[in-house]
Amino acid sequence: MQTAIEVAIASFGAVLAIVLSFAAVLGLRSSIETKRRRKARAKADAEAWTRLLANQLTIAPSHVTDAEAAAALDRARKLHRNADQKLKTAKNAKQYQRIRTYALAGLHNLNVVRRRLGKAPGPQGPMPFNGTSYAGLDRTEDRTDVQRDTPAGLYFY
Protein backbone atom coordinates (compact mmCIF):
# COMPACT_ATOMS: atom_id res chain seq x y z
CA MET A 1 0.00 0.00 0.00
CA GLN A 2 2.84 2.36 0.89
CA THR A 3 4.58 1.73 -2.45
CA ALA A 4 1.35 2.33 -4.40
CA ILE A 5 0.98 5.77 -2.80
CA GLU A 6 4.63 6.58 -3.48
CA VAL A 7 4.26 5.51 -7.11
CA ALA A 8 1.10 7.61 -7.49
CA ILE A 9 2.80 10.67 -6.02
CA ALA A 10 5.87 10.18 -8.21
CA SER A 11 3.74 9.74 -11.35
CA PHE A 12 1.68 12.84 -10.47
CA GLY A 13 4.89 14.81 -9.98
CA ALA A 14 6.25 13.58 -13.31
CA VAL A 15 3.05 14.48 -15.16
CA LEU A 16 2.98 17.89 -13.46
CA ALA A 17 6.61 18.53 -14.44
CA ILE A 18 5.88 17.60 -18.07
CA VAL A 19 2.80 19.86 -18.19
CA LEU A 20 4.68 22.79 -16.62
CA SER A 21 7.64 22.44 -18.97
CA PHE A 22 5.27 22.24 -21.95
CA ALA A 23 3.47 25.40 -20.76
CA ALA A 24 6.79 27.20 -20.29
CA VAL A 25 7.89 26.30 -23.83
CA LEU A 26 4.57 27.48 -25.29
CA GLY A 27 4.75 30.71 -23.29
CA LEU A 28 8.29 31.38 -24.46
CA ARG A 29 7.38 30.74 -28.09
CA SER A 30 4.36 33.03 -27.78
CA SER A 31 6.47 35.77 -26.23
CA ILE A 32 9.08 35.52 -28.98
CA GLU A 33 6.40 35.62 -31.68
CA THR A 34 4.70 38.66 -30.10
CA LYS A 35 8.02 40.49 -29.91
CA ARG A 36 8.75 39.65 -33.55
CA ARG A 37 5.32 40.93 -34.65
CA ARG A 38 5.73 44.17 -32.67
CA LYS A 39 9.11 44.76 -34.24
CA ALA A 40 7.77 44.08 -37.75
CA ARG A 41 4.82 46.42 -37.18
CA ALA A 42 7.06 49.16 -35.76
CA LYS A 43 9.50 48.77 -38.67
CA ALA A 44 6.74 48.99 -41.27
CA ASP A 45 5.28 52.04 -39.53
CA ALA A 46 8.66 53.80 -39.31
CA GLU A 47 9.43 53.04 -42.96
CA ALA A 48 6.03 54.34 -44.08
CA TRP A 49 6.34 57.64 -42.18
CA THR A 50 9.94 58.11 -43.34
CA ARG A 51 8.89 57.46 -46.94
CA LEU A 52 6.04 59.97 -46.59
CA LEU A 53 8.46 62.56 -45.22
CA ALA A 54 10.85 61.90 -48.13
CA ASN A 55 8.01 62.34 -50.63
CA GLN A 56 6.88 65.56 -48.97
CA LEU A 57 10.45 66.90 -49.01
CA THR A 58 10.69 66.27 -52.76
CA ILE A 59 7.70 68.53 -53.41
CA ALA A 60 8.74 71.14 -50.84
CA PRO A 61 10.29 74.33 -52.17
CA SER A 62 14.06 74.13 -52.39
CA HIS A 63 14.66 77.72 -51.29
CA VAL A 64 12.52 79.80 -48.91
CA THR A 65 13.02 83.52 -48.21
CA ASP A 66 11.23 83.56 -44.85
CA ALA A 67 13.77 82.92 -42.06
CA GLU A 68 11.44 80.87 -39.85
CA ALA A 69 10.24 78.78 -42.80
CA ALA A 70 13.84 78.21 -43.93
CA ALA A 71 14.81 77.05 -40.42
CA ALA A 72 11.82 74.69 -40.30
CA LEU A 73 12.72 73.31 -43.73
CA ASP A 74 16.30 72.70 -42.61
CA ARG A 75 15.05 70.95 -39.47
CA ALA A 76 12.75 68.75 -41.59
CA ARG A 77 15.65 67.79 -43.86
CA LYS A 78 17.89 67.05 -40.89
CA LEU A 79 15.18 64.94 -39.24
CA HIS A 80 14.75 63.01 -42.49
CA ARG A 81 18.49 62.36 -42.73
CA ASN A 82 18.56 61.16 -39.12
CA ALA A 83 15.52 58.93 -39.63
CA ASP A 84 16.93 57.50 -42.85
CA GLN A 85 20.34 56.77 -41.27
CA LYS A 86 18.86 55.19 -38.16
CA LEU A 87 16.45 53.13 -40.24
CA LYS A 88 19.42 51.27 -41.71
CA THR A 89 20.82 50.31 -38.30
CA ALA A 90 17.70 49.91 -36.13
CA LYS A 91 17.27 46.53 -34.47
CA ASN A 92 14.35 46.74 -32.03
CA ALA A 93 10.86 48.20 -31.79
CA LYS A 94 11.90 51.10 -29.56
CA GLN A 95 14.44 52.29 -32.13
CA TYR A 96 11.81 52.06 -34.87
CA GLN A 97 9.41 54.10 -32.73
CA ARG A 98 12.09 56.78 -32.33
CA ILE A 99 12.56 56.83 -36.13
CA ARG A 100 8.80 57.24 -36.52
CA THR A 101 8.95 60.18 -34.12
CA TYR A 102 11.71 61.79 -36.21
CA ALA A 103 9.61 61.43 -39.36
CA LEU A 104 6.51 62.86 -37.68
CA ALA A 105 8.52 65.80 -36.35
CA GLY A 106 9.84 66.38 -39.88
CA LEU A 107 6.27 66.43 -41.23
CA HIS A 108 5.33 68.90 -38.52
CA ASN A 109 8.21 71.16 -39.58
CA LEU A 110 7.09 70.93 -43.21
CA ASN A 111 3.63 72.05 -42.13
CA VAL A 112 5.24 75.03 -40.38
CA VAL A 113 6.88 75.89 -43.70
CA ARG A 114 3.56 75.57 -45.52
CA ARG A 115 1.75 77.78 -43.00
CA ARG A 116 4.48 80.43 -43.21
CA LEU A 117 4.16 80.40 -47.01
CA GLY A 118 0.36 80.64 -46.82
CA LYS A 119 -0.27 77.18 -48.27
CA ALA A 120 -2.56 74.42 -47.08
CA PRO A 121 -1.00 71.99 -44.61
CA GLY A 122 0.10 68.60 -45.84
CA PRO A 123 -0.17 65.21 -44.13
CA GLN A 124 0.14 65.52 -40.39
CA GLY A 125 -0.20 62.21 -38.63
CA PRO A 126 -0.37 61.98 -34.86
CA MET A 127 1.54 64.52 -32.80
CA PRO A 128 5.15 63.32 -32.50
CA PHE A 129 5.71 64.87 -29.09
CA ASN A 130 3.15 65.30 -26.36
CA GLY A 131 5.12 66.16 -23.26
CA THR A 132 5.61 63.44 -20.70
CA SER A 133 2.23 61.83 -21.31
CA TYR A 134 3.10 60.63 -24.83
CA ALA A 135 2.57 56.88 -24.96
CA GLY A 136 2.64 56.35 -28.71
CA LEU A 137 -1.14 56.42 -28.95
CA ASP A 138 -3.19 58.52 -31.30
CA ARG A 139 -5.80 59.86 -28.92
CA THR A 140 -8.64 61.91 -30.40
CA GLU A 141 -8.78 64.29 -27.43
CA ASP A 142 -5.24 65.44 -28.29
CA ARG A 143 -6.03 66.11 -31.94
CA THR A 144 -7.45 69.32 -33.32
CA ASP A 145 -8.58 67.92 -36.69
CA VAL A 146 -11.27 65.65 -35.20
CA GLN A 147 -14.74 67.13 -34.91
CA ARG A 148 -16.25 66.37 -31.54
CA ASP A 149 -19.73 67.81 -31.92
CA THR A 150 -20.68 65.62 -34.90
CA PRO A 151 -21.80 62.09 -34.03
CA ALA A 152 -19.92 59.32 -35.78
CA GLY A 153 -20.91 55.76 -36.48
CA LEU A 154 -23.97 53.94 -37.72
CA TYR A 155 -27.49 55.05 -37.03
CA PHE A 156 -29.98 52.39 -36.01
CA TYR A 157 -33.69 53.12 -36.34
C-alpha positions as CSV (number, residue, x, y, z in Angstrom):
1,M,0.0,0.0,0.0
2,Q,2.8,2.4,0.9
3,T,4.6,1.7,-2.4
4,A,1.4,2.3,-4.4
5,I,1.0,5.8,-2.8
6,E,4.6,6.6,-3.5
7,V,4.3,5.5,-7.1
8,A,1.1,7.6,-7.5
9,I,2.8,10.7,-6.0
10,A,5.9,10.2,-8.2
11,S,3.7,9.7,-11.4
12,F,1.7,12.8,-10.5
13,G,4.9,14.8,-10.0
14,A,6.3,13.6,-13.3
15,V,3.0,14.5,-15.2
16,L,3.0,17.9,-13.5
17,A,6.6,18.5,-14.4
18,I,5.9,17.6,-18.1
19,V,2.8,19.9,-18.2
20,L,4.7,22.8,-16.6
21,S,7.6,22.4,-19.0
22,F,5.3,22.2,-22.0
23,A,3.5,25.4,-20.8
24,A,6.8,27.2,-20.3
25,V,7.9,26.3,-23.8
26,L,4.6,27.5,-25.3
27,G,4.7,30.7,-23.3
28,L,8.3,31.4,-24.5
29,R,7.4,30.7,-28.1
30,S,4.4,33.0,-27.8
31,S,6.5,35.8,-26.2
32,I,9.1,35.5,-29.0
33,E,6.4,35.6,-31.7
34,T,4.7,38.7,-30.1
35,K,8.0,40.5,-29.9
36,R,8.7,39.6,-33.6
37,R,5.3,40.9,-34.6
38,R,5.7,44.2,-32.7
39,K,9.1,44.8,-34.2
40,A,7.8,44.1,-37.7
41,R,4.8,46.4,-37.2
42,A,7.1,49.2,-35.8
43,K,9.5,48.8,-38.7
44,A,6.7,49.0,-41.3
45,D,5.3,52.0,-39.5
46,A,8.7,53.8,-39.3
47,E,9.4,53.0,-43.0
48,A,6.0,54.3,-44.1
49,W,6.3,57.6,-42.2
50,T,9.9,58.1,-43.3
51,R,8.9,57.5,-46.9
52,L,6.0,60.0,-46.6
53,L,8.5,62.6,-45.2
54,A,10.8,61.9,-48.1
55,N,8.0,62.3,-50.6
56,Q,6.9,65.6,-49.0
57,L,10.5,66.9,-49.0
58,T,10.7,66.3,-52.8
59,I,7.7,68.5,-53.4
60,A,8.7,71.1,-50.8
61,P,10.3,74.3,-52.2
62,S,14.1,74.1,-52.4
63,H,14.7,77.7,-51.3
64,V,12.5,79.8,-48.9
65,T,13.0,83.5,-48.2
66,D,11.2,83.6,-44.8
67,A,13.8,82.9,-42.1
68,E,11.4,80.9,-39.9
69,A,10.2,78.8,-42.8
70,A,13.8,78.2,-43.9
71,A,14.8,77.1,-40.4
72,A,11.8,74.7,-40.3
73,L,12.7,73.3,-43.7
74,D,16.3,72.7,-42.6
75,R,15.0,70.9,-39.5
76,A,12.8,68.7,-41.6
77,R,15.7,67.8,-43.9
78,K,17.9,67.1,-40.9
79,L,15.2,64.9,-39.2
80,H,14.7,63.0,-42.5
81,R,18.5,62.4,-42.7
82,N,18.6,61.2,-39.1
83,A,15.5,58.9,-39.6
84,D,16.9,57.5,-42.9
85,Q,20.3,56.8,-41.3
86,K,18.9,55.2,-38.2
87,L,16.4,53.1,-40.2
88,K,19.4,51.3,-41.7
89,T,20.8,50.3,-38.3
90,A,17.7,49.9,-36.1
91,K,17.3,46.5,-34.5
92,N,14.4,46.7,-32.0
93,A,10.9,48.2,-31.8
94,K,11.9,51.1,-29.6
95,Q,14.4,52.3,-32.1
96,Y,11.8,52.1,-34.9
97,Q,9.4,54.1,-32.7
98,R,12.1,56.8,-32.3
99,I,12.6,56.8,-36.1
100,R,8.8,57.2,-36.5
101,T,8.9,60.2,-34.1
102,Y,11.7,61.8,-36.2
103,A,9.6,61.4,-39.4
104,L,6.5,62.9,-37.7
105,A,8.5,65.8,-36.3
106,G,9.8,66.4,-39.9
107,L,6.3,66.4,-41.2
108,H,5.3,68.9,-38.5
109,N,8.2,71.2,-39.6
110,L,7.1,70.9,-43.2
111,N,3.6,72.1,-42.1
112,V,5.2,75.0,-40.4
113,V,6.9,75.9,-43.7
114,R,3.6,75.6,-45.5
115,R,1.8,77.8,-43.0
116,R,4.5,80.4,-43.2
117,L,4.2,80.4,-47.0
118,G,0.4,80.6,-46.8
119,K,-0.3,77.2,-48.3
120,A,-2.6,74.4,-47.1
121,P,-1.0,72.0,-44.6
122,G,0.1,68.6,-45.8
123,P,-0.2,65.2,-44.1
124,Q,0.1,65.5,-40.4
125,G,-0.2,62.2,-38.6
126,P,-0.4,62.0,-34.9
127,M,1.5,64.5,-32.8
128,P,5.2,63.3,-32.5
129,F,5.7,64.9,-29.1
130,N,3.1,65.3,-26.4
131,G,5.1,66.2,-23.3
132,T,5.6,63.4,-20.7
133,S,2.2,61.8,-21.3
134,Y,3.1,60.6,-24.8
135,A,2.6,56.9,-25.0
136,G,2.6,56.4,-28.7
137,L,-1.1,56.4,-28.9
138,D,-3.2,58.5,-31.3
139,R,-5.8,59.9,-28.9
140,T,-8.6,61.9,-30.4
141,E,-8.8,64.3,-27.4
142,D,-5.2,65.4,-28.3
143,R,-6.0,66.1,-31.9
144,T,-7.4,69.3,-33.3
145,D,-8.6,67.9,-36.7
146,V,-11.3,65.7,-35.2
147,Q,-14.7,67.1,-34.9
148,R,-16.3,66.4,-31.5
149,D,-19.7,67.8,-31.9
150,T,-20.7,65.6,-34.9
151,P,-21.8,62.1,-34.0
152,A,-19.9,59.3,-35.8
153,G,-20.9,55.8,-36.5
154,L,-24.0,53.9,-37.7
155,Y,-27.5,55.0,-37.0
156,F,-30.0,52.4,-36.0
157,Y,-33.7,53.1,-36.3
